[in-house]
Amino acid sequence: MDSSIEPGVLDQWFPPDRQAHYVEQLRTQQGLTRRRAECFVRLWAYLSLKNLQSLPQAPIVDLDSLKHPVSCTHREAADLFYSELERGSDRAAGMMIDHLVQAGLVEKNFDGNTNMLFIRAVRDLKKSAVPNAPISLQPDAFNPRTDAIPVATLLSHSYNWMTSSKTAVAQKATRLLRQWAQQYPSTMRVLRRSDTLQPIGFYTIYPIASISEDNLFLPPSLSLHLCTDGAVDPLEMAKPGDPQCVSVFVRSWTLDEAYKTYDSVCLFMEDTRQTFVKMQQDFPNISDIYVMPIHPSYEALAQVLGFQKTIQDPHSYLCWMYLALDHFLKLDIEKAIAQLF
């Protein structure tokens, strides 16, 4: 196995028109962004060719399932994903692979020296003539009885780069979600599939008591709670009607990678704005929004919305980011988010 193909010459062995064919079907069936679909198709083709005893005599036109994992370094992936663009970093390529893993398209294992990647079973794209009907998504209130477990599982994926124990994160998240729902459920929202009622997105806006505001000017890692063993939450929640509450923390804002499209992000972000409007009835003096992007991919979303870094953690990629509430309420959300797609 392992042919001598180089990532930069993939187009010679799997033509761009065939790549485009698979990309369009993946966007329709899997809800991927164009960029992620392009990277997935190129990765799939590269691993397929690399898995051969030798390069074929003619370019391939179809992609088939892999029978074995294939090695692929981040340097190879960077050459593969950014061959026609300004050179992307190895870390950016690694993050892209992580996105594809989270979308359920790729399995990744580390054998001690390099990544071993496996393309998971994908519906027979080349024979699919009729695209599936698009899945309808609807913002809805968080239901602690039915949503706590699936949302906790969703949140655990966002923390997988910070901790090796997804189980511990999911278990603690389940408890905290139900606790927050007892204290202030109004700002806990999900994005729900209309057919199965499964939550595929979640956010919660956390009003911060004035006694905890100092934390917003300290290293953000000191305010982590979900992925730590600490029993005491470093951020105290303000009670509705508290005139001293001026700051809110978007404690979570996440979408399942498989559903992260332009339309779904716009839909859920607009719902977020409406929740802020309603929140002003309980906290009339709120003016400051803070976020702490747990996964690096969400930092880009915060930036296009206008959030600015205030405090960078000295020991991690974590940072506090700030935006005035008045600016967010006036934002052209669709125009801002279009920069990401």
C-alpha positions as a LaTeX table, in Angstrom:
\begin{tabular}{lrrr}
\hline
Residue & $x$ (\AA) & $y$ (\AA) & $z$ (\AA) \\
\hline
Met1 & 0.00 & 0.00 & 0.00 \\
Asp2 & 0.86 & 3.72 & 0.06 \\
Ser3 & 1.45 & 5.03 & $-3.45$ \\
Ser4 & 3.90 & 7.87 & $-4.05$ \\
Ile5 & 1.26 & 10.54 & $-4.79$ \\
Glu6 & 2.02 & 14.06 & $-3.55$ \\
Pro7 & $-0.89$ & 16.16 & $-2.17$ \\
Gly8 & $-0.16$ & 19.07 & $-4.50$ \\
Val9 & $-0.80$ & 17.04 & $-7.67$ \\
Leu10 & $-4.13$ & 15.52 & $-6.63$ \\
Asp11 & $-5.97$ & 17.29 & $-9.49$ \\
Gln12 & $-3.98$ & 15.22 & $-12.01$ \\
Trp13 & $-5.37$ & 11.99 & $-10.57$ \\
Phe14 & $-8.88$ & 13.07 & $-9.56$ \\
Pro15 & $-10.09$ & 15.78 & $-11.98$ \\
Pro16 & $-11.61$ & 19.03 & $-10.63$ \\
Asp17 & $-14.92$ & 18.39 & $-12.41$ \\
Arg18 & $-15.32$ & 15.10 & $-10.52$ \\
Gln19 & $-14.37$ & 16.85 & $-7.29$ \\
Ala20 & $-17.08$ & 19.47 & $-7.96$ \\
His21 & $-19.62$ & 16.67 & $-8.57$ \\
Tyr22 & $-19.00$ & 15.20 & $-5.11$ \\
Val23 & $-18.83$ & 18.61 & $-3.44$ \\
Glu24 & $-22.29$ & 19.63 & $-4.65$ \\
Gln25 & $-23.85$ & 16.37 & $-3.52$ \\
Leu26 & $-22.18$ & 16.59 & $-0.11$ \\
Arg27 & $-23.47$ & 20.13 & 0.34 \\
Thr28 & $-27.01$ & 18.95 & $-0.47$ \\
Gln29 & $-27.02$ & 15.73 & 1.51 \\
Gln30 & $-24.73$ & 16.49 & 4.44 \\
Gly31 & $-25.30$ & 20.24 & 4.89 \\
Leu32 & $-21.58$ & 21.01 & 4.66 \\
Thr33 & $-20.22$ & 24.40 & 3.75 \\
Arg34 & $-18.59$ & 24.50 & 0.33 \\
Arg35 & $-15.12$ & 24.85 & 1.86 \\
Arg36 & $-15.50$ & 21.84 & 4.16 \\
Ala37 & $-17.02$ & 19.75 & 1.37 \\
Glu38 & $-14.07$ & 20.62 & $-0.88$ \\
Cys39 & $-11.56$ & 19.66 & 1.79 \\
Phe40 & $-13.38$ & 16.41 & 2.56 \\
Val41 & $-13.52$ & 15.37 & $-1.10$ \\
Arg42 & $-9.82$ & 16.13 & $-1.59$ \\
Leu43 & $-8.94$ & 14.22 & 1.57 \\
Trp44 & $-11.10$ & 11.26 & 0.52 \\
Ala45 & $-9.50$ & 11.15 & $-2.93$ \\
Tyr46 & $-5.97$ & 11.54 & $-1.57$ \\
Leu47 & $-6.36$ & 8.76 & 0.99 \\
Ser48 & $-7.92$ & 6.51 & $-1.67$ \\
Leu49 & $-4.99$ & 7.02 & $-4.01$ \\
Lys50 & $-2.42$ & 6.77 & $-1.24$ \\
Asn51 & $-3.95$ & 3.46 & $-0.18$ \\
Leu52 & $-3.22$ & 1.87 & $-3.58$ \\
Gln53 & $-0.20$ & $-0.33$ & $-4.27$ \\
Ser54 & 0.74 & 2.09 & $-7.06$ \\
Leu55 & $-0.82$ & 4.99 & $-8.91$ \\
Pro56 & $-3.46$ & 4.01 & $-11.51$ \\
Gln57 & $-2.67$ & 4.23 & $-15.22$ \\
Ala58 & $-5.44$ & 6.81 & $-15.70$ \\
Pro59 & $-7.15$ & 9.36 & $-13.43$ \\
Ile60 & $-9.94$ & 7.98 & $-11.24$ \\
Val61 & $-13.50$ & 9.26 & $-11.69$ \\
Asp62 & $-15.29$ & 7.79 & $-8.66$ \\
Leu63 & $-14.57$ & 7.48 & $-4.95$ \\
Asp64 & $-15.16$ & 4.27 & $-3.03$ \\
Ser65 & $-15.12$ & 3.42 & 0.66 \\
Leu66 & $-11.75$ & 2.76 & 2.27 \\
Lys67 & $-11.15$ & $-0.63$ & 3.86 \\
His68 & $-8.29$ & 0.49 & 6.09 \\
Pro69 & $-7.10$ & 3.68 & 7.84 \\
Val70 & $-4.43$ & 5.63 & 5.97 \\
Ser71 & $-1.68$ & 7.81 & 7.45 \\
Cys72 & $-1.90$ & 11.55 & 6.86 \\
Thr73 & 0.13 & 14.23 & 8.60 \\
His74 & $-1.07$ & 17.78 & 9.14 \\
Arg75 & 1.62 & 18.91 & 6.69 \\
Glu76 & 0.16 & 16.63 & 4.00 \\
Ala77 & $-3.33$ & 17.92 & 4.78 \\
Ala78 & $-2.16$ & 21.54 & 4.53 \\
Asp79 & $-0.65$ & 20.86 & 1.10 \\
Leu80 & $-3.87$ & 19.13 & 0.12 \\
Phe81 & $-6.34$ & 21.75 & 1.37 \\
Tyr82 & $-4.41$ & 24.89 & 0.43 \\
Ser83 & $-2.66$ & 23.88 & $-2.80$ \\
Glu84 & $-4.24$ & 26.74 & $-4.78$ \\
Leu85 & $-4.42$ & 29.25 & $-1.95$ \\
Glu86 & $-1.92$ & 31.12 & 0.14 \\
Arg87 & $-0.21$ & 28.52 & 2.26 \\
Gly88 & $-2.38$ & 27.43 & 5.18 \\
Ser89 & $-0.80$ & 26.38 & 8.47 \\
Asp90 & $-0.50$ & 22.81 & 9.66 \\
Arg91 & $-2.66$ & 23.78 & 12.65 \\
Ala92 & $-5.39$ & 25.12 & 10.36 \\
Ala93 & $-5.33$ & 21.85 & 8.43 \\
Gly94 & $-5.58$ & 19.94 & 11.69 \\
Met95 & $-8.58$ & 22.01 & 12.71 \\
Met96 & $-10.24$ & 21.28 & 9.37 \\
Ile97 & $-9.75$ & 17.55 & 9.93 \\
Asp98 & $-11.29$ & 17.97 & 13.39 \\
His99 & $-14.33$ & 19.65 & 11.80 \\
Leu100 & $-14.74$ & 16.66 & 9.49 \\
Val101 & $-14.38$ & 14.29 & 12.44 \\
Gln102 & $-17.08$ & 16.16 & 14.35 \\
Ala103 & $-19.33$ & 16.02 & 11.28 \\
Gly104 & $-19.06$ & 12.23 & 11.40 \\
Leu105 & $-17.27$ & 11.94 & 8.05 \\
Val106 & $-13.78$ & 11.02 & 9.22 \\
Glu107 & $-12.37$ & 8.85 & 12.00 \\
Lys108 & $-8.98$ & 9.83 & 13.41 \\
Asn109 & $-6.56$ & 7.81 & 15.52 \\
Phe110 & $-3.01$ & 8.60 & 16.57 \\
Asp111 & $-0.66$ & 5.61 & 16.47 \\
Gly112 & 2.10 & 7.35 & 18.41 \\
Asn113 & 3.78 & 8.86 & 15.37 \\
Thr114 & 1.18 & 10.13 & 12.92 \\
Asn115 & $-2.55$ & 10.45 & 12.37 \\
Met116 & $-4.35$ & 7.48 & 10.88 \\
Leu117 & $-7.49$ & 8.64 & 9.04 \\
Phe118 & $-10.45$ & 6.61 & 7.86 \\
Ile119 & $-13.30$ & 7.84 & 5.69 \\
Arg120 & $-16.55$ & 6.77 & 7.31 \\
Ala121 & $-19.34$ & 5.25 & 5.24 \\
Val122 & $-20.98$ & 7.92 & 3.11 \\
Arg123 & $-24.18$ & 7.38 & 1.18 \\
Asp124 & $-23.59$ & 6.43 & $-2.44$ \\
Leu125 & $-23.18$ & 9.94 & $-3.75$ \\
Lys126 & $-22.34$ & 9.10 & $-7.35$ \\
Lys127 & $-25.65$ & 7.29 & $-7.88$ \\
Ser128 & $-27.85$ & 9.74 & $-6.05$ \\
Ala129 & $-30.04$ & 11.45 & $-8.63$ \\
Val130 & $-32.69$ & 13.01 & $-6.40$ \\
Pro131 & $-31.46$ & 15.20 & $-3.54$ \\
Asn132 & $-33.02$ & 14.67 & $-0.15$ \\
Ala133 & $-35.56$ & 17.21 & 1.03 \\
Pro134 & $-33.83$ & 19.83 & 3.21 \\
Ile135 & $-34.22$ & 19.38 & 6.95 \\
Ser136 & $-36.30$ & 22.09 & 8.59 \\
Leu137 & $-34.79$ & 23.66 & 11.72 \\
Gln138 & $-36.64$ & 25.70 & 14.32 \\
Pro139 & $-35.40$ & 27.70 & 17.35 \\
Asp140 & $-37.11$ & 26.62 & 20.54 \\
Ala141 & $-36.91$ & 26.85 & 24.32 \\
Phe142 & $-34.54$ & 24.46 & 26.09 \\
Asn143 & $-36.47$ & 21.66 & 27.81 \\
Pro144 & $-34.43$ & 20.31 & 30.75 \\
Arg145 & $-36.40$ & 17.05 & 30.76 \\
Thr146 & $-35.73$ & 16.09 & 27.13 \\
Asp147 & $-32.81$ & 18.24 & 25.96 \\
Ala148 & $-30.26$ & 18.03 & 28.80 \\
Ile149 & $-28.58$ & 14.79 & 27.67 \\
Pro150 & $-28.32$ & 15.53 & 23.90 \\
Val151 & $-27.18$ & 19.12 & 24.55 \\
Ala152 & $-24.60$ & 17.96 & 27.10 \\
Thr153 & $-23.27$ & 15.49 & 24.54 \\
Leu154 & $-23.10$ & 18.28 & 21.96 \\
Leu155 & $-21.19$ & 20.52 & 24.37 \\
Ser156 & $-18.69$ & 17.77 & 25.18 \\
His157 & $-17.53$ & 17.82 & 21.54 \\
Ser158 & $-16.61$ & 21.51 & 21.86 \\
Tyr159 & $-14.34$ & 20.72 & 24.80 \\
Asn160 & $-12.61$ & 17.69 & 23.26 \\
Trp161 & $-9.46$ & 19.70 & 22.47 \\
Met162 & $-9.16$ & 20.81 & 26.10 \\
Thr163 & $-9.87$ & 17.58 & 27.97 \\
Ser164 & $-9.64$ & 13.88 & 27.20 \\
Ser165 & $-12.72$ & 13.00 & 29.24 \\
Lys166 & $-15.82$ & 13.69 & 27.17 \\
Thr167 & $-17.84$ & 11.54 & 29.57 \\
Ala168 & $-16.96$ & 13.71 & 32.57 \\
Val169 & $-17.81$ & 16.90 & 30.65 \\
Ala170 & $-21.15$ & 15.52 & 29.46 \\
Gln171 & $-22.06$ & 14.34 & 32.96 \\
Lys172 & $-21.25$ & 17.69 & 34.56 \\
Ala173 & $-22.94$ & 19.60 & 31.72 \\
Thr174 & $-26.16$ & 17.65 & 32.23 \\
Arg175 & $-26.25$ & 18.65 & 35.88 \\
Leu176 & $-25.39$ & 22.30 & 35.19 \\
Leu177 & $-27.90$ & 22.68 & 32.38 \\
Arg178 & $-30.74$ & 21.53 & 34.62 \\
Gln179 & $-29.46$ & 23.74 & 37.43 \\
Trp180 & $-29.34$ & 26.82 & 35.16 \\
Ala181 & $-32.82$ & 26.00 & 33.85 \\
Gln182 & $-34.15$ & 26.19 & 37.41 \\
Gln183 & $-32.48$ & 29.56 & 37.99 \\
Tyr184 & $-33.12$ & 31.42 & 34.72 \\
Pro185 & $-34.53$ & 29.38 & 31.80 \\
Ser186 & $-35.55$ & 32.34 & 29.62 \\
Thr187 & $-32.19$ & 32.61 & 27.84 \\
Met188 & $-31.57$ & 28.89 & 27.26 \\
Arg189 & $-32.44$ & 28.08 & 23.65 \\
Val190 & $-31.97$ & 25.22 & 21.20 \\
Leu191 & $-32.10$ & 24.83 & 17.44 \\
Arg192 & $-34.29$ & 21.81 & 16.86 \\
Arg193 & $-34.90$ & 19.48 & 13.92 \\
Ser194 & $-38.60$ & 19.70 & 13.08 \\
Asp195 & $-38.85$ & 16.00 & 12.15 \\
Thr196 & $-37.16$ & 14.35 & 15.16 \\
Leu197 & $-37.27$ & 17.31 & 17.62 \\
Gln198 & $-33.57$ & 16.58 & 18.26 \\
Pro199 & $-31.60$ & 19.66 & 19.41 \\
Ile200 & $-28.66$ & 20.25 & 17.08 \\
Gly201 & $-27.73$ & 23.67 & 18.46 \\
Phe202 & $-27.73$ & 25.35 & 21.87 \\
Tyr203 & $-26.93$ & 28.65 & 23.52 \\
Thr204 & $-27.39$ & 30.17 & 26.94 \\
Ile205 & $-26.97$ & 33.81 & 27.94 \\
Tyr206 & $-25.85$ & 34.09 & 31.53 \\
Pro207 & $-26.52$ & 37.32 & 33.49 \\
Ile208 & $-23.49$ & 38.02 & 35.67 \\
Ala209 & $-23.90$ & 39.27 & 39.24 \\
Ser210 & $-21.87$ & 42.39 & 39.97 \\
Ile211 & $-19.86$ & 40.48 & 42.58 \\
Ser212 & $-18.42$ & 38.30 & 39.76 \\
Glu213 & $-17.58$ & 41.07 & 37.29 \\
Asp214 & $-13.91$ & 41.11 & 38.32 \\
Asn215 & $-13.54$ & 37.74 & 36.58 \\
Leu216 & $-14.17$ & 39.40 & 33.23 \\
Phe217 & $-10.85$ & 41.25 & 33.60 \\
Leu218 & $-8.80$ & 38.23 & 34.70 \\
Pro219 & $-7.39$ & 35.37 & 32.60 \\
Pro220 & $-10.41$ & 33.53 & 31.17 \\
Ser221 & $-9.16$ & 30.11 & 32.29 \\
Leu222 & $-9.96$ & 31.19 & 35.86 \\
Ser223 & $-13.65$ & 31.25 & 34.93 \\
Leu224 & $-13.81$ & 27.79 & 33.36 \\
His225 & $-16.26$ & 25.55 & 35.14 \\
Leu226 & $-17.70$ & 22.94 & 32.78 \\
Cys227 & $-14.43$ & 21.13 & 32.03 \\
Thr228 & $-12.89$ & 21.48 & 35.51 \\
Asp229 & $-13.25$ & 19.55 & 38.75 \\
Gly230 & $-14.27$ & 22.65 & 40.69 \\
Ala231 & $-17.55$ & 22.37 & 42.57 \\
Val232 & $-18.07$ & 26.14 & 42.90 \\
Asp233 & $-18.97$ & 28.16 & 39.83 \\
Pro234 & $-16.59$ & 31.16 & 39.61 \\
Leu235 & $-19.37$ & 33.20 & 37.98 \\
Glu236 & $-22.46$ & 33.94 & 40.05 \\
Met237 & $-25.73$ & 34.39 & 38.18 \\
Ala238 & $-27.64$ & 37.63 & 38.73 \\
Lys239 & $-31.28$ & 37.40 & 39.72 \\
Pro240 & $-33.99$ & 38.88 & 37.45 \\
Gly241 & $-34.65$ & 42.50 & 38.29 \\
Asp242 & $-31.13$ & 43.14 & 39.60 \\
Pro243 & $-30.37$ & 46.79 & 38.64 \\
Gln244 & $-26.64$ & 46.21 & 39.22 \\
Cys245 & $-26.39$ & 43.62 & 36.44 \\
Val246 & $-24.80$ & 45.24 & 33.40 \\
Ser247 & $-22.78$ & 42.34 & 31.95 \\
Val248 & $-23.91$ & 39.10 & 30.33 \\
Phe249 & $-21.85$ & 36.08 & 29.32 \\
Val250 & $-22.83$ & 33.98 & 26.30 \\
Arg251 & $-21.78$ & 30.89 & 28.18 \\
Ser252 & $-22.38$ & 28.60 & 25.26 \\
Trp253 & $-23.27$ & 29.05 & 21.60 \\
Thr254 & $-22.77$ & 25.94 & 19.52 \\
Leu255 & $-24.10$ & 24.07 & 16.49 \\
Asp256 & $-23.56$ & 20.48 & 15.45 \\
Glu257 & $-20.93$ & 20.63 & 12.69 \\
Ala258 & $-23.16$ & 18.66 & 10.31 \\
Tyr259 & $-25.75$ & 21.47 & 10.41 \\
Lys260 & $-23.44$ & 24.48 & 10.43 \\
Thr261 & $-24.59$ & 26.21 & 7.24 \\
Tyr262 & $-25.04$ & 29.88 & 6.43 \\
Asp263 & $-28.83$ & 29.63 & 6.82 \\
Ser264 & $-28.73$ & 27.79 & 10.14 \\
Val265 & $-26.14$ & 30.15 & 11.66 \\
Cys266 & $-28.17$ & 33.19 & 10.58 \\
Leu267 & $-31.38$ & 31.66 & 11.91 \\
Phe268 & $-29.92$ & 30.84 & 15.30 \\
Met269 & $-28.05$ & 34.14 & 15.60 \\
Glu270 & $-31.22$ & 36.12 & 14.88 \\
Asp271 & $-32.95$ & 34.11 & 17.61 \\
Thr272 & $-30.07$ & 35.08 & 19.90 \\
Arg273 & $-30.69$ & 38.75 & 19.16 \\
Gln274 & $-34.38$ & 38.43 & 19.97 \\
Thr275 & $-33.50$ & 36.72 & 23.25 \\
Phe276 & $-31.31$ & 39.69 & 24.18 \\
Val277 & $-34.22$ & 42.03 & 23.46 \\
Lys278 & $-36.51$ & 40.03 & 25.78 \\
Met279 & $-33.78$ & 39.76 & 28.40 \\
Gln280 & $-33.77$ & 43.55 & 28.81 \\
Gln281 & $-37.18$ & 43.28 & 30.47 \\
Asp282 & $-35.60$ & 41.32 & 33.36 \\
Phe283 & $-32.28$ & 43.18 & 33.35 \\
Pro284 & $-32.95$ & 46.73 & 32.13 \\
Asn285 & $-29.35$ & 47.93 & 32.59 \\
Ile286 & $-27.42$ & 45.28 & 30.68 \\
Ser287 & $-25.03$ & 46.85 & 28.20 \\
Asp288 & $-21.99$ & 44.56 & 27.86 \\
Ile289 & $-21.75$ & 41.16 & 26.13 \\
Tyr290 & $-18.82$ & 38.84 & 26.82 \\
Val291 & $-17.92$ & 35.59 & 25.11 \\
Met292 & $-15.13$ & 33.07 & 25.66 \\
Pro293 & $-14.79$ & 30.98 & 22.48 \\
Ile294 & $-14.06$ & 27.49 & 23.81 \\
His295 & $-13.33$ & 26.00 & 20.40 \\
Pro296 & $-11.06$ & 28.02 & 18.06 \\
Ser297 & $-13.63$ & 27.85 & 15.25 \\
Tyr298 & $-16.05$ & 30.03 & 17.23 \\
Glu299 & $-13.53$ & 32.82 & 17.62 \\
Ala300 & $-13.91$ & 33.55 & 13.89 \\
Leu301 & $-17.68$ & 33.79 & 14.30 \\
Ala302 & $-17.31$ & 36.23 & 17.19 \\
Gln303 & $-14.90$ & 38.38 & 15.18 \\
Val304 & $-17.23$ & 38.83 & 12.19 \\
Leu305 & $-19.97$ & 39.87 & 14.60 \\
Gly306 & $-17.73$ & 42.62 & 15.90 \\
Phe307 & $-16.42$ & 41.16 & 19.16 \\
Gln308 & $-12.95$ & 42.37 & 20.18 \\
Lys309 & $-10.42$ & 40.57 & 22.35 \\
Thr310 & $-9.96$ & 42.11 & 25.78 \\
Ile311 & $-8.00$ & 39.54 & 27.81 \\
Gln312 & $-5.83$ & 36.77 & 26.31 \\
Asp313 & $-5.09$ & 33.83 & 28.61 \\
Pro314 & $-1.32$ & 33.47 & 29.15 \\
His315 & $-1.45$ & 29.66 & 29.15 \\
Ser316 & $-3.97$ & 28.76 & 26.44 \\
Tyr317 & $-5.82$ & 29.95 & 23.33 \\
Leu318 & $-8.72$ & 31.15 & 25.50 \\
Cys319 & $-9.62$ & 34.82 & 25.52 \\
Trp320 & $-12.36$ & 37.13 & 26.68 \\
Met321 & $-14.08$ & 38.97 & 23.82 \\
Tyr322 & $-16.42$ & 41.95 & 24.21 \\
Leu323 & $-19.17$ & 43.68 & 22.24 \\
Ala324 & $-21.56$ & 46.42 & 23.31 \\
Leu325 & $-25.14$ & 45.16 & 23.40 \\
Asp326 & $-26.39$ & 48.23 & 21.51 \\
His327 & $-24.04$ & 47.42 & 18.62 \\
Phe328 & $-25.15$ & 43.79 & 18.46 \\
Leu329 & $-28.82$ & 44.75 & 18.39 \\
Lys330 & $-28.18$ & 46.99 & 15.35 \\
Leu331 & $-25.97$ & 44.49 & 13.50 \\
Asp332 & $-26.76$ & 43.27 & 9.98 \\
Ile333 & $-26.40$ & 39.63 & 10.95 \\
Glu334 & $-26.78$ & 38.12 & 7.48 \\
Lys335 & $-24.13$ & 40.41 & 6.00 \\
Ala336 & $-21.72$ & 39.79 & 8.87 \\
Ile337 & $-22.03$ & 36.00 & 8.80 \\
Ala338 & $-21.66$ & 35.88 & 5.01 \\
Gln339 & $-17.94$ & 36.54 & 5.56 \\
Leu340 & $-17.58$ & 32.98 & 6.91 \\
Phe341 & $-19.20$ & 31.18 & 3.96 \\
\hline
\end{tabular}
